């Protein structure tokens, strides 16, 4: 869905009223089945948002570049972009709910994170029927890349859903078709069906992961930069370093690119988020995207079926509250 679509259209596409019950059942099944390493599904973008964090881009860049260099150094056999991409994914992603780089970032002291215990997030405070799986697992940690706050779950989306997006695109070169499948996963068990949350930021990180896998082999995917690797006779040669800043932007931040919540979760956030208005009043800019950047990012991701919720941004939530005598 285009980010310019009307709210009326968005409402028609939103999950039907019976979905919370189905999501509740699926959430309970997921909780019983998932391994204990699974710590979270969603973000709490507002608790402790004013805490100043160190930029984690350099250390995270190092982990990804180490993975790429390792794949190139141990390459055997003929040239294969599919096999190279899969080998990189095996090192930063993996075949579990919490991916390698994501799990490392959650635990590592090298990644500075907001001091929000997952059981003390607004997701844990919301009624269980509203947040479902979010109530069980709490919120994932949030770190900083450049000027942007990012949930650790986005690392998993970038690595895993990005690879799937790239593979779908390789079948017929149709980004829009690949984006529709990406949006479907966010409507289903990886999103709204089990958590009441359709994460626009998840879709953006999925897409940027796809761009990453393309940028491994193609010049110009990252504007002005050559491909990360090139084939040189009988092996891959790393010719530039990966940088998270080429992919992360304000639309990865769920405190700015607000999730599209279903009705129960919308009621919950409208009740709970006003408690953050005192923080918002101290530094409103920390809770807003400049209008020109918002328009640019909205256009950039127009094919991703984002569902913007500007009425749930903190300025909209808090201004009426502050104006009340």
N, C-alpha and C positions, 0 to 999 in steps of 0.2 A: 504494500500500500504506500502510495506517495505520502510524504510528510505534509503535503499541502491539502490532503483530503479533509473533508468536513468532519466534525465530531459526530454528526448524524450518521454518516457512512461507517465510521468507526464503531458506533454503538450497534449498528446492525450486524457487524462482523464479530462482535464480542461474544464470548462463550455464553450459551444459554444459561438460564437461572439454575438448571439442575446440575451444572458443572461442579459447584462446590462439594456436593455429596459424592460425585464420582471422584473428584480430586482427593477428597478425604480418604476414600477407600484405597485409591492408588498410593496415596502418601503413606498410609499405614502398611500396605504391602511392601512399599519401597523401604520403609524403616526396618521392617523385619528381615528383608533380604540383603540390604546393603552392608558391606563390611564396615567395621568400626573406624576405618581410616577416613570414611566420608564424613566431613565435618560440617559442610554447609552447602546450601544451594544459592542463596541470594545475598544481596548487599544491604547494609545499613549505612546509607550515604551521609547521614547527618550527625550521628553521635560523635562528639569530640572532633568535629570537622575543622575547628579553628586551631587544632594542634598543628604545629609546624613540623613537617617531616623532612628528613634528608631525601634527596633524589636517589631512587633505587635503579635508575636506568643504567648507570655504569656497571653495577654488579650483575644485573640481569643480561645486559649486552654480553658480558663475559661468558655467561653460561651458554647462551645460544651460539656465540662464535666458537666456543670450545667444542660444542656438538658438531657444528658444520665442519670444523677443521679435522675432527676425529674421523668423520665419515670419509672425507676426502683422502686423508692419510692412509686409511685402511681399505681403500677401494680395490676390488679385483673384478675382472670381467669387462665386458663391453660397456659402452656408454648406455645409460638408462636413467632418464630423468625421474621416471616413476620410482625406481628402486632407490635413487639418491634421496628423493623427498621422503619416502617411507623410512629410510634409515635415519634421517634427521628427526622425523616424528617419533621414532622409537626412543630417541634420546631425550627429547623435550616433552613428549606426550606420553604415550603408553596406552595400555589396554585396560585401564581401571578408571573408576569414576573420578578419582583425584589423580591428575596427570603428574609426571615426574617434576617438571619445572614448577607447576602449581603447588604441589606438596612441599617442595623444597622452600619456595618463597613463604609459605604459610609458617614454616618452622624456623627458618634461618634468622639468626640475629643480624645478619648482614643486610637484611631487608627491613627497613624501618617502617613500622605499621601503626595505624591509629590504635590507641589503647582502649578498644571496645571489646570486652569479653563477649563471646558469641551468645552467651546466655543472658546478656544484659542489653541486647539490641532491641530496637522497636519490634522486630519480628517475633522475638520471644514474648513481648508484652501484648501483641495482638491476639485476639481470640483464636483458639486452635482451629475452629471451623473456617476462619478467614485465611490464615497463613499456612495451615496444614503442614507440609514438610518443613517449611521455614520455621515453624514453632518447635519442631523436633530437633533440628540441627542448628538453629540460630543463624548468625550472619558470618560470612567469610571475612578474613582480614582485608584491610584496605591499605595500599601503599601509594607512593607517588612516583610518577614518571614525568620529568620536566615540571610543568605547572599543573599537571592533571592527576586527580585521585582515581585510583583504579582498584577494583576488587581482584583478589587473587584468582577467583573463578574465571576471569577473562583470559588468563594465561592458558587455561585448559581449552576454552573456546577457540582461541587463536590457533593453538596447535592441532586440535582434533577436528573441530568443525571446519576450520580453515582448510585442512587437507581434504575433507570430503567435498567442500565447495569447489576446490581446485580440480579434483577428479571429475566432478559433474561438469564443470566448465570445459574440460579437455575433451569430453565426448562430442560436443557440437559447437563449442565456442560461444555459448549463449549464457551471458552473465545473469540476465533476468530470470531465465529458467532455473539456474542454480540457486538464485536468491529466493525463489518461491519455495524450494525445498527447505532452505535454511529457515525461512519464516514458519514453515509447517512444524519443524522441530520445536520452535519456541512456543507454538500454540499447544503442543502435545506434552509428552511426559517430561521433557527437559525444561518446561516452563509453566504456562498458565494452568494446564490441567492438574498439576500436582502442587503448585505453590500459589496460585491465584495471581501470578505475575507474568506479564509478557514483557521481557526485557529488551528494550530498544538497544541498549549498550551491548547485550549479547550478540545481537545481529550485526552490529558494527564490528565487533571484535572477530566474529566469524568471517566477515568480508575482508578485514585487514589480514587475517591469517591466510586467506586465499591469495591476496596480493603478495604476501611474503613468499609463498611457495612459487608463484610466478616469478618473483624477483630473484629467486635463486638462479634462474636460467636466462631471464630476459632483461635486456637493457631497457631503461626508461620506464619500467613499472613504477619505481620510485623516481620521481622527476629529477632529471639531471644526473642520475647515477647509473652505472653499469650493473650488469648482473653480478650476483655475489660470487658465483663460480662459473668457470668455463671449461670445456673439454680440451685437453692439451695432449694430443697423440693417443695415449692409452690410459689417461688418468684425469681426475678432476683437479683443477687448480683454483684455490681461493684467491680472488682478485680484489675484493673489498670486504669490509666488515659490516655485519648487520647492526642496525641501531633501532631500538624501540621507538625513538622519537620520530622515525619515518612513518610510524603507523598509529601511535597513540595520540589522541586529541580529546577535546572536551566532550565529545559524544561517547567516550568510554566511561564517563563519570555519571553514575546513576543519581547523583545529587543535582546534576544539570540536565542530563538527557533522561528525564523522569520515566520510570516504568509505566506501562499501561496496566493498571490493576483492575481486576474484576470488581463487581459491586461490593462483596464483603470486605475485600482488602482496601478498596477506596474509602469505605466508611471507617475502617480502622486507621488508615493514615490521616484522614481528616481529623480524627479524634486525637491521635498521638503526636502528630508533627508540630502542632502549635507549641509544644514544650521546648522546641528548638528556636523559637522566635527571638528569645533574648540573645542567643548567639548570632542569629542572622542580623539583628540590629547593630551588633558591634562591627560587622564587616560584611555588608550586603554583597559586595563584589565577589566574595568567596562562594556565593550561591547563585551566580548569574553568568550567562554567556553573553558577551557583547553581541549586539544585534547583527553586525556584519558577519561575524564568525558563525553565528547561528544560521544565517541564511546560506552561507557558503557550504557548511556541513550538511544542511538539509538538502541542498541541491546535489551534493556529492553522493549522498546515500539514498537518492530518491527511489531507486529500484528495490530497496530492501524491505519494503512493507513496514516501515516504522509507524508507530502509533503515538504521535506526540501528545503529551499531557501538560501543556503550559499552565493550566489552571492549578496544577499540583506543585509547581515550583514554589520555593519558599517565599518569594516576593508576593505571590498571589495568596498564599496561605496566611502570611503574617501581616500584611498591610491592613486588612480589615480588623484583625485582632488588635493591632496597635492603635487603630483609629477609634476603637470602642472605649468610651469613657470608663 
